[in-house]
Amino acid sequence: SVASQSFPSWELIVVDDLSPDHCGARAELIALSEDFGAQGRRVRVIRNTKNKGLAESRNVGIRAAKGLWICALDADDKIRPEYFERAAEAMSLDPGLQVITSDQQFFGNSTWLWVLPPFDTATVMSRGPLPVMSLYLRRLWADLGGYSAALPWGNEDYDFWLRLLEVGVSITKLPGALTMYRYKAKSMMRDAQDETETEIAMLRTRHPSLFHPAKLM
């Protein structure tokens, strides 16, 4: 879905964390294919020499990135062809923007539409943060020290958005569902749902200022 973007200026960094689906080799083959054409030069593959986990693999890719804005994509994610172009238009209208997001359409085993609530403490703590594919300035990632591997079960994104909420960021939501998530009956995030109470307890410990004192007891 990155190669289908109407916005012409992008780079794609694929981090292969010793994945059993050989995503690095597959990405290289696709980039070299005739259908991909000249866009293949924008694709770089980084292969970890040992399994580093989701958080650190994401940090590896972002360290290698050259752009000012980051869009993290997991294997289950897609973005609409106009996503980057619409985001660039929003940036030109408001140069102070730091985070750009949109509603999210599920596909696969679910067709649920995630209509994002306002990005504030009350709604984020009760209804979840932002889609993984939300765009943000690379310097925010650097200022926060990257994604933290302290949380298990793939919750580094939740932690990252909460850290942004703590420091305060300028955010806008683009109209429409420009991000897409493949919902599967079996996935890392589905497994993580079984650990919700432990996850929330860890988030409360890491972000006490965002939780009501009574909930920290």
Secondary structure as UniProt FT lines:
FT   TURN            3..4
FT   STRAND          12..16
FT   TURN            20..21
FT   HELIX           23..32
FT   TURN            34..36
FT   HELIX           37..42
FT   STRAND          43..47
FT   HELIX           53..64
FT   STRAND          69..71
FT   TURN            75..76
FT   STRAND          77..79
FT   TURN            81..82
FT   HELIX           83..93
FT   TURN            95..96
FT   STRAND          99..108
FT   STRAND          113..114
FT   HELIX           121..127
FT   TURN            132..133
FT   STRAND          135..137
FT   HELIX           138..144
FT   TURN            153..154
FT   HELIX           156..167
FT   STRAND          171..183
FT   HELIX           188..193
FT   TURN            194..195
FT   HELIX           196..206
FT   HELIX           208..210
FT   HELIX           213..216
//
